[in-house]
Amino acid sequence: MRVIECYILEALAIAAPDHSVRCFVDEDCEIDSLLLDLHQGEIETWPQSKRRFLEDITVSITAETDKINQPTINNTSPVSGLIEPLSDRECQVLALIASGSTNNVISTTLFISLNTVK
């Protein structure tokens, strides 16, 4: 097993409890191909929850790839849905951004750090 695969397996183990699919799907195509290779490899020994998590990631990667490769009509891009829905907190931040609030005001209003807002 290559070193990069060990790191990906470690990242999967960290992200699996929260089912954080987006962090993998938003990566570049090299990571996508590694994840797809892992999914097709020897994963029978993995716990069922981790196999299901990797399956969800690969399905999302395939769906995103299909959207990107989808032909467009009248120079419009295909409508893309969210891979996973925004959290309530993310929606609160977006609402404050839409209302014109600064990062400092958002962090104070929501009691979160400025880095979290950014």
N, CA, C and O atoms as a GROMACS GRO file, in nm:
protein
  472
    1MET      N    1   0.085  -0.118   0.000
    1MET     CA    2   0.000   0.000   0.000
    1MET      C    3   0.089   0.124   0.000
    1MET      O    4   0.184   0.135   0.078
    2ARG      N    5   0.056   0.217  -0.089
    2ARG     CA    6   0.135   0.339  -0.099
    2ARG      C    7   0.109   0.430   0.021
    2ARG      O    8   0.006   0.419   0.086
    3VAL      N    9   0.204   0.518   0.048
    3VAL     CA   10   0.193   0.609   0.163
    3VAL      C   11   0.068   0.696   0.151
    3VAL      O   12  -0.002   0.717   0.250
    4ILE      N   13   0.039   0.746   0.030
    4ILE     CA   14  -0.078   0.831   0.012
    4ILE      C   15  -0.206   0.758   0.048
    4ILE      O   16  -0.299   0.817   0.102
    5GLU      N   17  -0.212   0.628   0.017
    5GLU     CA   18  -0.330   0.550   0.051
    5GLU      C   19  -0.346   0.538   0.202
    5GLU      O   20  -0.458   0.537   0.253
    6CYS      N   21  -0.236   0.527   0.272
    6CYS     CA   22  -0.242   0.522   0.419
    6CYS      C   23  -0.300   0.652   0.475
    6CYS      O   24  -0.381   0.650   0.568
    7TYR      N   25  -0.257   0.765   0.418
    7TYR     CA   26  -0.309   0.895   0.462
    7TYR      C   27  -0.458   0.907   0.431
    7TYR      O   28  -0.535   0.959   0.511
    8ILE      N   29  -0.498   0.860   0.314
    8ILE     CA   30  -0.640   0.866   0.278
    8ILE      C   31  -0.722   0.779   0.372
    8ILE      O   32  -0.831   0.819   0.414
    9LEU      N   33  -0.672   0.660   0.403
    9LEU     CA   34  -0.743   0.573   0.497
    9LEU      C   35  -0.755   0.639   0.634
    9LEU      O   36  -0.858   0.627   0.700
   10GLU      N   37  -0.650   0.708   0.676
   10GLU     CA   38  -0.655   0.779   0.804
   10GLU      C   39  -0.758   0.892   0.798
   10GLU      O   40  -0.835   0.912   0.893
   11ALA      N   41  -0.761   0.966   0.687
   11ALA     CA   42  -0.859   1.074   0.671
   11ALA      C   43  -1.001   1.018   0.670
   11ALA      O   44  -1.092   1.077   0.728
   12LEU      N   45  -1.021   0.904   0.604
   12LEU     CA   46  -1.152   0.840   0.604
   12LEU      C   47  -1.195   0.801   0.745
   12LEU      O   48  -1.311   0.818   0.783
   13ALA      N   49  -1.102   0.750   0.822
   13ALA     CA   50  -1.133   0.710   0.960
   13ALA      C   51  -1.173   0.831   1.044
   13ALA      O   52  -1.260   0.821   1.130
   14ILE      N   53  -1.109   0.945   1.019
   14ILE     CA   54  -1.141   1.066   1.095
   14ILE      C   55  -1.276   1.122   1.052
   14ILE      O   56  -1.354   1.167   1.137
   15ALA      N   57  -1.305   1.121   0.922
   15ALA     CA   58  -1.426   1.183   0.870
   15ALA      C   59  -1.550   1.095   0.881
   15ALA      O   60  -1.662   1.145   0.880
   16ALA      N   61  -1.531   0.966   0.893
   16ALA     CA   62  -1.645   0.872   0.891
   16ALA      C   63  -1.746   0.895   1.004
   16ALA      O   64  -1.866   0.891   0.976
   17PRO      N   65  -1.705   0.918   1.128
   17PRO     CA   66  -1.807   0.934   1.234
   17PRO      C   67  -1.904   1.050   1.207
   17PRO      O   68  -2.022   1.041   1.244
   18ASP      N   69  -1.857   1.158   1.144
   18ASP     CA   70  -1.944   1.272   1.113
   18ASP      C   71  -2.003   1.262   0.974
   18ASP      O   72  -2.082   1.348   0.933
   19HIS      N   73  -1.967   1.159   0.901
   19HIS     CA   74  -2.013   1.138   0.763
   19HIS      C   75  -1.984   1.261   0.677
   19HIS      O   76  -2.071   1.310   0.604
   20SER      N   77  -1.861   1.311   0.686
   20SER     CA   78  -1.820   1.431   0.613
   20SER      C   79  -1.778   1.395   0.472
   20SER      O   80  -1.660   1.376   0.444
   21VAL      N   81  -1.875   1.386   0.383
   21VAL     CA   82  -1.851   1.346   0.244
   21VAL      C   83  -1.790   1.460   0.165
   21VAL      O   84  -1.699   1.439   0.085
   22ARG      N   85  -1.840   1.581   0.187
   22ARG     CA   86  -1.800   1.695   0.105
   22ARG      C   87  -1.649   1.719   0.104
   22ARG      O   88  -1.594   1.758   0.000
   23CYS      N   89  -1.582   1.697   0.215
   23CYS     CA   90  -1.438   1.724   0.220
   23CYS      C   91  -1.360   1.637   0.123
   23CYS      O   92  -1.249   1.674   0.082
   24PHE      N   93  -1.413   1.522   0.086
   24PHE     CA   94  -1.347   1.436  -0.012
   24PHE      C   95  -1.391   1.470  -0.154
   24PHE      O   96  -1.309   1.472  -0.246
   25VAL      N   97  -1.518   1.496  -0.172
   25VAL     CA   98  -1.571   1.522  -0.305
   25VAL      C   99  -1.517   1.652  -0.362
   25VAL      O  100  -1.498   1.664  -0.483
   26ASP      N  101  -1.491   1.750  -0.277
   26ASP     CA  102  -1.442   1.880  -0.323
   26ASP      C  103  -1.294   1.880  -0.357
   26ASP      O  104  -1.242   1.982  -0.402
   27GLU      N  105  -1.225   1.769  -0.336
   27GLU     CA  106  -1.082   1.763  -0.367
   27GLU      C  107  -1.059   1.743  -0.517
   27GLU      O  108  -1.153   1.727  -0.594
   28ASP      N  109  -0.931   1.744  -0.555
   28ASP     CA  110  -0.900   1.733  -0.698
   28ASP      C  111  -0.918   1.590  -0.750
   28ASP      O  112  -0.941   1.497  -0.672
   29CYS      N  113  -0.908   1.575  -0.880
   29CYS     CA  114  -0.937   1.446  -0.943
   29CYS      C  115  -0.836   1.337  -0.906
   29CYS      O  116  -0.869   1.219  -0.918
   30GLU      N  117  -0.715   1.372  -0.863
   30GLU     CA  118  -0.621   1.269  -0.820
   30GLU      C  119  -0.672   1.198  -0.696
   30GLU      O  120  -0.663   1.075  -0.686
   31ILE      N  121  -0.726   1.274  -0.603
   31ILE     CA  122  -0.783   1.214  -0.483
   31ILE      C  123  -0.906   1.131  -0.521
   31ILE      O  124  -0.927   1.022  -0.468
   32ASP      N  125  -0.986   1.184  -0.613
   32ASP     CA  126  -1.104   1.109  -0.659
   32ASP      C  127  -1.064   0.972  -0.711
   32ASP      O  128  -1.124   0.871  -0.674
   33SER      N  129  -0.962   0.968  -0.796
   33SER     CA  130  -0.922   0.839  -0.854
   33SER      C  131  -0.867   0.745  -0.746
   33SER      O  132  -0.889   0.624  -0.753
   34LEU      N  133  -0.795   0.800  -0.649
   34LEU     CA  134  -0.745   0.715  -0.539
   34LEU      C  135  -0.861   0.658  -0.458
   34LEU      O  136  -0.860   0.541  -0.421
   35LEU      N  137  -0.961   0.742  -0.430
   35LEU     CA  138  -1.077   0.694  -0.354
   35LEU      C  139  -1.154   0.589  -0.431
   35LEU      O  140  -1.199   0.489  -0.374
   36LEU      N  141  -1.169   0.611  -0.561
   36LEU     CA  142  -1.239   0.512  -0.644
   36LEU      C  143  -1.161   0.380  -0.648
   36LEU      O  144  -1.221   0.272  -0.645
   37ASP      N  145  -1.026   0.389  -0.656
   37ASP     CA  146  -0.943   0.269  -0.654
   37ASP      C  147  -0.958   0.195  -0.521
   37ASP      O  148  -0.968   0.073  -0.518
   38LEU      N  149  -0.958   0.272  -0.410
   38LEU     CA  150  -0.976   0.210  -0.278
   38LEU      C  151  -1.110   0.138  -0.272
   38LEU      O  152  -1.120   0.027  -0.219
   39HIS      N  153  -1.213   0.204  -0.325
   39HIS     CA  154  -1.346   0.145  -0.319
   39HIS      C  155  -1.352   0.014  -0.396
   39HIS      O  156  -1.422  -0.079  -0.355
   40GLN      N  157  -1.280   0.006  -0.506
   40GLN     CA  158  -1.281  -0.116  -0.586
   40GLN      C  159  -1.182  -0.219  -0.532
   40GLN      O  160  -1.183  -0.334  -0.577
   41GLY      N  161  -1.099  -0.181  -0.438
   41GLY     CA  162  -0.997  -0.271  -0.384
   41GLY      C  163  -1.051  -0.362  -0.275
   41GLY      O  164  -1.171  -0.388  -0.265
   42GLU      N  165  -0.959  -0.409  -0.196
   42GLU     CA  166  -0.992  -0.506  -0.090
   42GLU      C  167  -1.041  -0.433   0.035
   42GLU      O  168  -0.961  -0.397   0.121
   43ILE      N  169  -1.172  -0.410   0.044
   43ILE     CA  170  -1.227  -0.341   0.162
   43ILE      C  171  -1.322  -0.430   0.242
   43ILE      O  172  -1.391  -0.382   0.332
   44GLU      N  173  -1.326  -0.560   0.208
   44GLU     CA  174  -1.419  -0.649   0.278
   44GLU      C  175  -1.391  -0.655   0.428
   44GLU      O  176  -1.482  -0.680   0.507
   45THR      N  177  -1.267  -0.631   0.467
   45THR     CA  178  -1.232  -0.641   0.608
   45THR      C  179  -1.267  -0.515   0.686
   45THR      O  180  -1.258  -0.513   0.808
   46TRP      N  181  -1.307  -0.411   0.615
   46TRP     CA  182  -1.344  -0.287   0.683
   46TRP      C  183  -1.477  -0.304   0.754
   46TRP      O  184  -1.560  -0.385   0.712
   47PRO      N  185  -1.498  -0.228   0.861
   47PRO     CA  186  -1.630  -0.230   0.925
   47PRO      C  187  -1.736  -0.179   0.826
   47PRO      O  188  -1.707  -0.098   0.738
   48GLN      N  189  -1.857  -0.227   0.842
   48GLN     CA  190  -1.964  -0.193   0.748
   48GLN      C  191  -1.986  -0.042   0.739
   48GLN      O  192  -2.012   0.009   0.630
   49SER      N  193  -1.977   0.030   0.851
   49SER     CA  194  -2.001   0.175   0.848
   49SER      C  195  -1.898   0.246   0.761
   49SER      O  196  -1.932   0.339   0.689
   50LYS      N  197  -1.772   0.202   0.766
   50LYS     CA  198  -1.668   0.266   0.684
   50LYS      C  199  -1.684   0.227   0.537
   50LYS      O  200  -1.659   0.309   0.449
   51ARG      N  201  -1.725   0.105   0.509
   51ARG     CA  202  -1.750   0.066   0.370
   51ARG      C  203  -1.865   0.148   0.312
   51ARG      O  204  -1.859   0.193   0.198
   52ARG      N  205  -1.970   0.167   0.392
   52ARG     CA  206  -2.086   0.246   0.348
   52ARG      C  207  -2.045   0.392   0.325
   52ARG      O  208  -2.089   0.455   0.230
   53PHE      N  209  -1.960   0.445   0.413
   53PHE     CA  210  -1.912   0.583   0.401
   53PHE      C  211  -1.832   0.599   0.271
   53PHE      O  212  -1.853   0.695   0.197
   54LEU      N  213  -1.742   0.506   0.244
   54LEU     CA  214  -1.664   0.513   0.121
   54LEU      C  215  -1.754   0.499  -0.001
   54LEU      O  216  -1.732   0.564  -0.102
   55GLU      N  217  -1.856   0.414   0.009
   55GLU     CA  218  -1.954   0.401  -0.100
   55GLU      C  219  -2.025   0.534  -0.125
   55GLU      O  220  -2.042   0.575  -0.240
   56ASP      N  221  -2.065   0.602  -0.019
   56ASP     CA  222  -2.132   0.732  -0.033
   56ASP      C  223  -2.039   0.834  -0.100
   56ASP      O  224  -2.083   0.913  -0.184
   57ILE      N  225  -1.912   0.831  -0.064
   57ILE     CA  226  -1.816   0.923  -0.124
   57ILE      C  227  -1.802   0.894  -0.273
   57ILE      O  228  -1.805   0.986  -0.355
   58THR      N  229  -1.785   0.768  -0.308
   58THR     CA  230  -1.764   0.735  -0.449
   58THR      C  231  -1.889   0.764  -0.532
   58THR      O  232  -1.878   0.805  -0.648
   59VAL      N  233  -2.006   0.742  -0.476
   59VAL     CA  234  -2.130   0.776  -0.548
   59VAL      C  235  -2.136   0.927  -0.571
   59VAL      O  236  -2.173   0.971  -0.679
   60SER      N  237  -2.099   1.005  -0.471
   60SER     CA  238  -2.100   1.151  -0.485
   60SER      C  239  -1.996   1.198  -0.586
   60SER      O  240  -2.023   1.289  -0.664
   61ILE      N  241  -1.878   1.137  -0.585
   61ILE     CA  242  -1.774   1.172  -0.682
   61ILE      C  243  -1.823   1.143  -0.823
   61ILE      O  244  -1.807   1.226  -0.913
   62THR      N  245  -1.883   1.027  -0.842
   62THR     CA  246  -1.935   0.990  -0.973
   62THR      C  247  -2.044   1.087  -1.018
   62THR      O  248  -2.048   1.127  -1.134
   63ALA      N  249  -2.132   1.124  -0.926
   63ALA     CA  250  -2.240   1.218  -0.960
   63ALA      C  251  -2.183   1.354  -0.998
   63ALA      O  252  -2.228   1.416  -1.095
   64GLU      N  253  -2.083   1.401  -0.923
   64GLU     CA  254  -2.021   1.530  -0.956
   64GLU      C  255  -1.950   1.525  -1.091
   64GLU      O  256  -1.959   1.619  -1.169
   65THR      N  257  -1.882   1.415  -1.118
   65THR     CA  258  -1.813   1.399  -1.246
   65THR      C  259  -1.914   1.399  -1.360
   65THR      O  260  -1.891   1.459  -1.464
   66ASP      N  261  -2.026   1.331  -1.340
   66ASP     CA  262  -2.131   1.328  -1.442
   66ASP      C  263  -2.186   1.468  -1.468
   66ASP      O  264  -2.213   1.504  -1.583
   67LYS      N  265  -2.203   1.547  -1.362
   67LYS     CA  266  -2.254   1.684  -1.378
   67LYS      C  267  -2.156   1.770  -1.457
   67LYS      O  268  -2.195   1.848  -1.544
   68ILE      N  269  -2.028   1.754  -1.426
   68ILE     CA  270  -1.925   1.832  -1.495
   68ILE      C  271  -1.919   1.795  -1.642
   68ILE      O  272  -1.902   1.882  -1.727
   69ASN      N  273  -1.933   1.667  -1.672
   69ASN     CA  274  -1.924   1.620  -1.810
   69ASN      C  275  -2.057   1.630  -1.886
   69ASN      O  276  -2.064   1.596  -2.004
   70GLN      N  277  -2.161   1.676  -1.818
   70GLN     CA  278  -2.292   1.686  -1.880
   70GLN      C  279  -2.292   1.798  -1.984
   70GLN      O  280  -2.245   1.908  -1.956
   71PRO      N  281  -2.343   1.772  -2.104
   71PRO     CA  282  -2.348   1.878  -2.204
   71PRO      C  283  -2.444   1.989  -2.161
   71PRO      O  284  -2.542   1.964  -2.091
   72THR      N  285  -2.414   2.110  -2.202
   72THR     CA  286  -2.498   2.223  -2.167
   72THR      C  287  -2.580   2.265  -2.288
   72THR      O  288  -2.542   2.240  -2.402
   73ILE      N  289  -2.692   2.327  -2.261
   73ILE     CA  290  -2.781   2.376  -2.367
   73ILE      C  291  -2.789   2.527  -2.354
   73ILE      O  292  -2.805   2.579  -2.244
   74ASN      N  293  -2.780   2.597  -2.466
   74ASN     CA  294  -2.790   2.743  -2.469
   74ASN      C  295  -2.688   2.810  -2.379
   74ASN      O  296  -2.717   2.912  -2.317
   75ASN      N  297  -2.568   2.754  -2.372
   75ASN     CA  298  -2.457   2.811  -2.294
   75ASN      C  299  -2.489   2.827  -2.146
   75ASN      O  300  -2.433   2.915  -2.080
   76THR      N  301  -2.577   2.747  -2.093
   76THR     CA  302  -2.604   2.751  -1.951
   76THR      C  303  -2.544   2.628  -1.888
   76THR      O  304  -2.541   2.521  -1.949
   77SER      N  305  -2.497   2.641  -1.768
   77SER     CA  306  -2.437   2.527  -1.700
   77SER      C  307  -2.546   2.446  -1.632
   77SER      O  308  -2.650   2.500  -1.596
   78PRO      N  309  -2.523   2.315  -1.614
   78PRO     CA  310  -2.623   2.234  -1.546
   78PRO      C  311  -2.640   2.278  -1.402
   78PRO      O  312  -2.545   2.325  -1.339
   79VAL      N  313  -2.758   2.263  -1.350
   79VAL     CA  314  -2.785   2.300  -1.212
   79VAL      C  315  -2.723   2.194  -1.123
   79VAL      O  316  -2.746   2.075  -1.142
   80SER      N  317  -2.644   2.237  -1.028
   80SER     CA  318  -2.582   2.140  -0.938
   80SER      C  319  -2.643   2.152  -0.800
   80SER      O  320  -2.660   2.262  -0.747
   81GLY      N  321  -2.677   2.037  -0.742
   81GLY     CA  322  -2.730   2.034  -0.607
   81GLY      C  323  -2.617   2.022  -0.507
   81GLY      O  324  -2.501   2.002  -0.543
   82LEU      N  325  -2.652   2.036  -0.384
   82LEU     CA  326  -2.552   2.022  -0.279
   82LEU      C  327  -2.526   1.874  -0.253
   82LEU      O  328  -2.617   1.792  -0.258
   83ILE      N  329  -2.402   1.842  -0.225
   83ILE     CA  330  -2.365   1.705  -0.193
   83ILE      C  331  -2.423   1.668  -0.057
   83ILE      O  332  -2.476   1.559  -0.037
   84GLU      N  333  -2.412   1.761   0.032
   84GLU     CA  334  -2.476   1.744   0.162
   84GLU      C  335  -2.536   1.879   0.199
   84GLU      O  336  -2.478   1.983   0.164
   85PRO      N  337  -2.648   1.882   0.267
   85PRO     CA  338  -2.714   2.009   0.296
   85PRO      C  339  -2.631   2.096   0.391
   85PRO      O  340  -2.551   2.046   0.470
   86LEU      N  341  -2.653   2.226   0.380
   86LEU     CA  342  -2.586   2.318   0.472
   86LEU      C  343  -2.643   2.298   0.612
   86LEU      O  344  -2.761   2.268   0.630
   87SER      N  345  -2.556   2.316   0.710
   87SER     CA  346  -2.601   2.306   0.849
   87SER      C  347  -2.680   2.433   0.884
   87SER      O  348  -2.676   2.532   0.811
   88ASP      N  349  -2.750   2.427   0.996
   88ASP     CA  350  -2.824   2.546   1.041
   88ASP      C  351  -2.729   2.662   1.065
   88ASP      O  352  -2.761   2.777   1.035
   89ARG      N  353  -2.612   2.632   1.119
   89ARG     CA  354  -2.515   2.736   1.148
   89ARG      C  355  -2.463   2.799   1.019
   89ARG      O  356  -2.448   2.921   1.011
   90GLU      N  357  -2.436   2.716   0.917
   90GLU     CA  358  -2.391   2.769   0.789
   90GLU      C  359  -2.498   2.858   0.727
   90GLU      O  360  -2.466   2.960   0.666
   91CYS      N  361  -2.624   2.821   0.742
   91CYS     CA  362  -2.734   2.903   0.691
   91CYS      C  363  -2.741   3.036   0.765
   91CYS      O  364  -2.769   3.140   0.705
   92GLN      N  365  -2.716   3.034   0.897
   92GLN     CA  366  -2.715   3.159   0.974
   92GLN      C  367  -2.605   3.252   0.925
   92GLN      O  368  -2.626   3.371   0.908
   93VAL      N  369  -2.486   3.195   0.902
   93VAL     CA  370  -2.373   3.275   0.853
   93VAL      C  371  -2.407   3.333   0.717
   93VAL      O  372  -2.384   3.452   0.692
   94LEU      N  373  -2.462   3.252   0.627
   94LEU     CA  374  -2.499   3.300   0.494
   94LEU      C  375  -2.604   3.410   0.499
   94LEU      O  376  -2.598   3.506   0.422
   95ALA      N  377  -2.700   3.397   0.590
   95ALA     CA  378  -2.804   3.500   0.603
   95ALA      C  379  -2.742   3.633   0.646
   95ALA      O  380  -2.781   3.738   0.597
   96LEU      N  381  -2.646   3.626   0.738
   96LEU     CA  382  -2.581   3.749   0.784
   96LEU      C  383  -2.493   3.808   0.674
   96LEU      O  384  -2.485   3.930   0.660
   97ILE      N  385  -2.427   3.724   0.596
   97ILE     CA  386  -2.348   3.772   0.483
   97ILE      C  387  -2.440   3.842   0.383
   97ILE      O  388  -2.409   3.951   0.333
   98ALA      N  389  -2.553   3.779   0.354
   98ALA     CA  390  -2.649   3.835   0.258
   98ALA      C  391  -2.705   3.969   0.305
   98ALA      O  392  -2.738   4.055   0.224
   99SER      N  393  -2.714   3.986   0.437
   99SER     CA  394  -2.766   4.113   0.489
   99SER      C  395  -2.660   4.221   0.494
   99SER      O  396  -2.688   4.335   0.531
  100GLY      N  397  -2.535   4.185   0.456
  100GLY     CA  398  -2.428   4.285   0.449
  100GLY      C  399  -2.343   4.295   0.574
  100GLY      O  400  -2.263   4.388   0.585
  101SER      N  401  -2.359   4.204   0.667
  101SER     CA  402  -2.279   4.207   0.790
  101SER      C  403  -2.133   4.178   0.761
  101SER      O  404  -2.101   4.101   0.671
  102THR      N  405  -2.045   4.240   0.837
  102THR     CA  406  -1.902   4.214   0.823
  102THR      C  407  -1.867   4.085   0.898
  102THR      O  408  -1.947   4.035   0.977
  103ASN      N  409  -1.749   4.034   0.871
  103ASN     CA  410  -1.703   3.912   0.941
  103ASN      C  411  -1.700   3.933   1.092
  103ASN      O  412  -1.740   3.844   1.167
  104ASN      N  413  -1.654   4.050   1.136
  104ASN     CA  414  -1.649   4.078   1.280
  104ASN      C  415  -1.789   4.078   1.342
  104ASN      O  416  -1.809   4.023   1.451
  105VAL      N  417  -1.884   4.138   1.274
  105VAL     CA  418  -2.021   4.142   1.326
  105VAL      C  419  -2.079   4.001   1.330
  105VAL      O  420  -2.147   3.964   1.427
  106ILE      N  421  -2.053   3.922   1.228
  106ILE     CA  422  -2.104   3.784   1.225
  106ILE      C  423  -2.046   3.703   1.340
  106ILE      O  424  -2.118   3.630   1.407
  107SER      N  425  -1.915   3.715   1.361
  107SER     CA  426  -1.853   3.637   1.469
  107SER      C  427  -1.907   3.678   1.606
  107SER      O  428  -1.926   3.592   1.692
  108THR      N  429  -1.931   3.806   1.625
  108THR     CA  430  -1.985   3.853   1.752
  108THR      C  431  -2.130   3.810   1.770
  108THR      O  432  -2.170   3.767   1.878
  109THR      N  433  -2.208   3.822   1.664
  109THR     CA  434  -2.350   3.788   1.670
  109THR      C  435  -2.372   3.640   1.698
  109THR      O  436  -2.459   3.603   1.777
  110LEU      N  437  -2.294   3.556   1.633
  110LEU     CA  438  -2.313   3.411   1.646
  110LEU      C  439  -2.223   3.347   1.751
  110LEU      O  440  -2.228   3.225   1.771
  111PHE      N  441  -2.141   3.428   1.817
  111PHE     CA  442  -2.049   3.377   1.920
  111PHE      C  443  -1.956   3.270   1.865
  111PHE      O  444  -1.937   3.165   1.926
  112ILE      N  445  -1.898   3.298   1.748
  112ILE     CA  446  -1.801   3.208   1.688
  112ILE      C  447  -1.676   3.288   1.654
  112ILE      O  448  -1.681   3.411   1.648
  113SER      N  449  -1.565   3.219   1.632
  113SER     CA  450  -1.441   3.290   1.605
  113SER      C  451  -1.443   3.352   1.466
  113SER      O  452  -1.517   3.308   1.378
  114LEU      N  453  -1.361   3.453   1.449
  114LEU     CA  454  -1.350   3.520   1.320
  114LEU      C  455  -1.302   3.422   1.212
  114LEU      O  456  -1.347   3.428   1.098
  115ASN      N  457  -1.209   3.333   1.249
  115ASN     CA  458  -1.161   3.233   1.154
  115ASN      C  459  -1.272   3.138   1.108
  115ASN      O  460  -1.273   3.097   0.992
  116THR      N  461  -1.363   3.105   1.196
  116THR     CA  462  -1.475   3.019   1.159
  116THR      C  463  -1.565   3.089   1.058
  116THR      O  464  -1.614   3.026   0.965
  117VAL      N  465  -1.586   3.218   1.076
  117VAL     CA  466  -1.667   3.295   0.983
  117VAL      C  467  -1.600   3.297   0.845
  117VAL      O  468  -1.666   3.279   0.743
  118LYS      N  469  -1.471   3.319   0.845
  118LYS     CA  470  -1.397   3.327   0.717
  118LYS      C  471  -1.399   3.192   0.649
  118LYS      O  472  -1.343   3.177   0.540
   0.00000   0.00000   0.00000
